[in-house]
């Protein structure tokens, strides 16, 4: 019997999540189909991920200076609506779970111009020490900040639309 998924959240529910990244989609993000190219969705989610991690002490600058960083090791993407040039989009992050070394998150790309959720990007990220390029644990400060957001996100009154294919082990 197929597993049923929870109802998809409303735009209003997603807009209550934290967001640190927005942009107006430029013309050169379009492909031959007249909508945003899938590679650009990934770029936006990558930029949104860096913006989220910067809020918890793991920015690109910290990584370049040899501090802890994260590597994504798994993704699941669901496309729901087209995005066009000139649309303003924002990335919203919901933290699903974490361990000492791993973070499971779900990003929503909201098309603010059209009032739609364009897609979801579920990811599993691992904390990495760039000096050794090996797994490490989140620092106490980073763990504290992630845990604070995790507590807020677990208290939400709606279930995240997860793929069911990944989890923190």
C-alpha positions in Angstrom: 0.0 0.0 0.0 1.5 3.4 -1.0 2.5 5.7 1.9 0.4 8.8 2.0 2.1 12.2 2.3 1.0 15.0 4.6 -1.0 17.8 2.9 1.3 20.4 1.4 1.7 23.5 3.5 0.1 26.8 2.4 2.2 29.7 1.3 1.3 31.5 4.5 2.6 28.6 6.6 5.9 28.6 4.7 6.3 32.4 4.9 6.4 32.0 8.7 9.7 30.0 8.4 13.1 31.8 8.4 14.4 33.2 5.2 17.8 34.8 4.5 17.9 34.7 0.7 15.8 36.4 -2.0 16.4 37.5 -5.5 14.6 38.7 -8.6 15.2 36.1 -11.3 17.3 37.5 -14.2 16.6 36.8 -17.8 19.7 34.6 -18.2 18.2 32.1 -15.7 15.6 31.1 -18.4 16.0 28.0 -20.6 14.5 27.0 -24.0 11.2 26.2 -22.4 10.7 29.8 -21.3 11.0 29.1 -17.5 13.9 28.9 -15.0 16.5 26.2 -15.8 16.7 23.4 -13.3 20.4 24.2 -12.7 19.3 27.7 -11.5 16.9 26.2 -8.9 19.9 24.3 -7.5 22.0 27.5 -7.5 19.2 29.4 -5.6 18.9 26.5 -3.1 22.7 26.4 -2.7 22.8 30.2 -2.1 19.8 29.9 0.3 21.6 27.1 2.2 24.8 29.2 2.6 22.6 32.0 3.9 21.0 29.7 6.4 24.3 28.2 7.6 25.7 31.8 7.9 23.0 32.4 10.5 24.2 29.5 12.6 27.9 30.3 12.4 28.9 28.3 9.3 29.2 30.9 6.6 31.4 30.7 3.4 33.8 33.1 5.1 34.1 30.7 8.1 34.7 27.8 5.7 37.3 29.7 3.7 39.1 30.5 7.0 39.3 26.8 7.9 36.3 26.6 10.2 33.6 24.0 10.1 31.4 23.7 7.0 28.8 21.4 5.6 28.7 19.2 2.6 25.3 18.1 1.1 25.3 14.4 0.5 21.7 13.8 -0.6 19.0 15.8 -2.2 15.3 15.3 -3.1 13.6 18.0 -5.2 10.0 18.4 -6.1 9.0 21.0 -8.7 5.5 22.4 -8.3 5.2 25.6 -10.3 7.2 27.4 -13.0 9.4 30.4 -12.2 9.9 33.1 -14.8 12.3 36.0 -15.4 11.4 39.0 -13.2 9.7 36.9 -10.5 10.9 37.6 -6.9 11.7 34.3 -5.1 12.8 33.6 -1.6 14.2 30.5 0.1 12.7 29.4 3.4 14.3 26.7 5.6 12.7 24.2 7.9 15.0 22.1 10.1 13.8 18.5 10.3 16.4 16.7 12.5 20.1 16.7 13.4 22.7 14.6 15.0 26.2 15.5 16.1 27.4 15.5 12.5 24.3 15.6 10.2 21.5 18.0 9.4 18.2 17.1 7.7 16.5 20.2 6.3 13.8 21.2 3.9 13.9 24.3 1.8 10.9 25.9 0.1 11.4 28.2 -2.9 8.5 30.7 -2.7 7.6 32.7 -5.8 6.6 35.9 -4.0 5.5 37.6 -7.2 2.9 34.8 -7.9 2.2 33.8 -4.3 3.2 30.2 -5.0 5.5 27.5 -3.6 7.7 26.8 -6.7 9.5 23.8 -5.3 11.0 22.0 -2.3 14.6 20.9 -1.8 15.1 18.3 0.9 18.8 17.8 1.9 21.0 15.8 4.2 24.2 17.7 5.1 27.2 16.6 7.0 29.6 18.7 9.1 33.1 18.6 7.7 36.5 19.8 8.9 38.1 21.4 5.8 41.6 21.0 7.2 41.3 17.2 7.2 38.3 16.9 4.8 36.7 14.5 7.1 33.5 14.4 9.2 33.4 16.3 12.4 30.8 17.3 15.0 29.0 20.6 14.9 30.6 23.1 17.3 28.6 23.8 20.5 27.6 27.2 19.2 26.4 25.9 15.9 24.6 23.0 17.5 22.9 25.4 19.9 21.7 27.6 17.1 20.4 24.7 15.0 18.7 23.2 18.1 16.9 26.5 18.8 15.5 26.5 15.2 14.7 22.8 15.4 12.6 23.3 18.5 10.6 26.0 16.8 10.2 23.9 13.6 9.1 20.8 15.5 6.4 22.8 17.3 4.8 23.9 14.0 1.2 22.7 13.5 1.9 21.2 10.0 3.9 18.2 8.9 6.7 18.8 6.4 6.2 17.2 2.9 9.3 14.9 3.1 10.4 12.3 0.5 10.7 9.5 3.0 14.0 8.6 1.4 16.5 10.3 3.8 16.9 10.8 7.5 19.6 11.5 10.1 21.0 8.2 11.3 
